[in-house]
Amino acid sequence: MAIADTTATDDRVADRPASAKKPMRLFRNLMPKLALTPMALTAVVVFLGGTIWTVVYSFTSSGLLPRLDWVGLEQYDRLWSTTKWIVSIQNLALYGFLSLIFTLVIGFTLAAMLDRKIRGEAVFRTIFLYPFALSFIVTGLVWQWILNPDYGVQGVVRSLGWESFTFNPLNNPDIVMYGLLIAGLWQGTGLIMCIMLAGLRGIDEDIWKATRVDGIGTVKTYVQVIIPMMRPVFVTSVVLIASGIIKLYDLVVAQTSGGPGISSEVPAKYVMTAMFGGQNLGQGFAASSMMLLGVVIILVPWAFLEFGGRKKRV
Amino acid sequence: MKLTTKMLGATAIVAASATAANAVEMEVMHWWTSGGEAAAVAQFAEALNNNTDNTWLDGAIAGGGDVARPVMVSRIIGGDPPAAFQFNHGRQAEELVEAGLLLDLTDVAEEQNWAEIINPPSLLEACTYDGRVYCAPVNIHSWQWMWLSNAAFETAGVEVPQSWTEFVETVPALEEAGITPLAMGGQAWQQNGSFGVMAIALAGEEAWLAVNRDKDAEVARGPEYARVFEAFGAARDYSAGLQVQDWNQATNAVIEDTAAAQIMGDWAQGEFALAGEVAGEDYSCLPGLGEVAVLDTGGDAFFFPVTGDPEMEAAQKELAALLLSPEVQVAFNSAKGSLPIRGDVDLTTVNECTQKGLDLLAAGQTLPSGNELLSPDTITQLNDLMTQFWNDTSMTPADVQEQYAQIIESAS
């Protein structure tokens, strides 16, 4: 597209004999380019440079300080033979899958309900969005207390007379990830709801009128007409949710610190513990390189489909 | 004209800094932020401000060693080092020394005769790399303690045990009385630390040193350690009734007599004192689980980064000497509840348990701490393994022993 634009302007310039000098391409739109330079440099040096540096040093035996002492794939060997890493990956997969689905479903349902022009919409919107204003650390601590068997939900229900009631996810290795998931959803769905609501508001009123004329039910309209029209909104939401899943760390630290045992460990926490607790930078770099690889494997085909496809359509 | 004024100004600044030559502001970084700890570190600050021309600039970092250490390291690597910083005794600073980033204190050590006054000598060894001294040890903390609630055993109708073996015999009576026999927090370091205590007490010093110092995996696979893992597995069952995270919550269960005992370092005694309990009456203590009376000697030491500034260097050496002086040692360790690193001083307030510790130190019944023998990397691996075992009842002592031996085998 950019190329097409340039040739078009070039033609116009050539048509006009008065402006004899052809402006150089490099200096066209100079101000925006200047303004973009710092960000471009940051992206290249900090993100790309940092990434390459990390991957390179993951092949060394760096301990407390980075040093170029090559050990080949030793760090990766150790990584994949460590139970904690395997558990971390499984936990992240479970959390990621459920978090993605439930955030989208709950976020959209809440937004659709608010969009029905209910009374006190602003109040509900604030209430739903409010948890997002809290950091993961606070969220984690709050839910640690709510899920505490003695003082939280279980304690309250038991004190109401249901003595055998048991709801103690944070101390049960089998379901601890669901305890984290509840807190994560509580914190994150509000934002997705707001984005979805903005998307719903962007739908033309005439669409609704047309479906009403055709006699299509509300739910069917949502599923078959509105949701396909909101594709860009869903893409934004998925990107936001996915990046939140990958960096899942502070919630775990605050709520369970990886416990009981190692049953709620996540990859980001593995990286932090290896680098700063264990003074083993090489191992931490290897683990973070694997995280990057995972993101790339999932993201590249998807981005290709999503954004590559659109270019062809235009 | 302009240039002259500038030069005059520059000269004035140089002159000003020259007159203040002896007063250096020393930023000291540490992670002592709890009440008792802050009171203790204030003793250092006071000593520095009163005894020298230098001033103490407090660089406390909240969140414990794992948070503070990376901050300190990045300050040092980044070329903006503090005047001094706290690390634990042991191998945490090994690489900084190798990289030549830390000040050599050998002349201070020789002048102050550290080789004579520091007890146990292993603390000075932990500061020594290739024959040069790089840190000033300031206190001793030991893991080798079991704390027992006298009232809990009374409720269960049994005598307060004098050893781990006796303790095991009282377990059925305790459980019958509805008391959790052993309190254990949910954090990995607590479980791994308790295992270390049980290993010294039940496998004996020799086997423990063979595994931790010589990294002998055969001993780790052997029958002595098998006994330790069996006992550790049993301890897992003893603690099943209590679900707490932090070590002080577990200590609190012992204080409230809902749990009978806890294996925890001497810092737990601060909690008993805070609750107004009296050693010998309300609670008892068993160094080395009453089996092998020996203390491991962990604790804290101060390191001094190289700054290239001769004035700072002189001030750093002055501070190093000051930290080990008898008055400062007494004031600091009394406030912190730790043991002094020199045997020739008397603490102001000593209870029955602290006295037991001091006696063991005086008798030379000490071992180096796990931190001194194992790298932080290995300790992290062991933490993970022990906490996995502790929380996964399908894992047998034999499984964990084999994995333990593998970690020891690959340890450096």
HADDOCK unambig.tbl for C-alpha pairs under 7 A between the chains (distance, minus, plus):
assign (segid A and resid 64 and name CA) (segid B and resid 95 and name CA) 6.40 0.50 0.50
assign (segid A and resid 65 and name CA) (segid B and resid 95 and name CA) 6.97 0.50 0.50
assign (segid A and resid 260 and name CA) (segid B and resid 186 and name CA) 6.69 0.50 0.50
assign (segid A and resid 260 and name CA) (segid B and resid 391 and name CA) 6.14 0.50 0.50
assign (segid A and resid 261 and name CA) (segid B and resid 387 and name CA) 4.60 0.50 0.50
assign (segid A and resid 261 and name CA) (segid B and resid 388 and name CA) 4.60 0.50 0.50
assign (segid A and resid 261 and name CA) (segid B and resid 390 and name CA) 6.78 0.50 0.50
assign (segid A and resid 261 and name CA) (segid B and resid 391 and name CA) 5.05 0.50 0.50
assign (segid A and resid 262 and name CA) (segid B and resid 384 and name CA) 6.91 0.50 0.50
assign (segid A and resid 262 and name CA) (segid B and resid 387 and name CA) 6.85 0.50 0.50
assign (segid A and resid 262 and name CA) (segid B and resid 388 and name CA) 5.66 0.50 0.50
assign (segid A and resid 276 and name CA) (segid B and resid 66 and name CA) 6.27 0.50 0.50
assign (segid A and resid 276 and name CA) (segid B and resid 70 and name CA) 6.12 0.50 0.50
assign (segid A and resid 277 and name CA) (segid B and resid 66 and name CA) 5.43 0.50 0.50
assign (segid A and resid 277 and name CA) (segid B and resid 376 and name CA) 6.96 0.50 0.50
assign (segid A and resid 277 and name CA) (segid B and resid 380 and name CA) 6.85 0.50 0.50
assign (segid A and resid 278 and name CA) (segid B and resid 376 and name CA) 4.69 0.50 0.50
assign (segid A and resid 278 and name CA) (segid B and resid 377 and name CA) 4.00 0.50 0.50
assign (segid A and resid 278 and name CA) (segid B and resid 380 and name CA) 5.41 0.50 0.50
assign (segid A and resid 279 and name CA) (segid B and resid 376 and name CA) 6.15 0.50 0.50
assign (segid A and resid 279 and name CA) (segid B and resid 377 and name CA) 6.01 0.50 0.50
assign (segid A and resid 280 and name CA) (segid B and resid 377 and name CA) 6.11 0.50 0.50
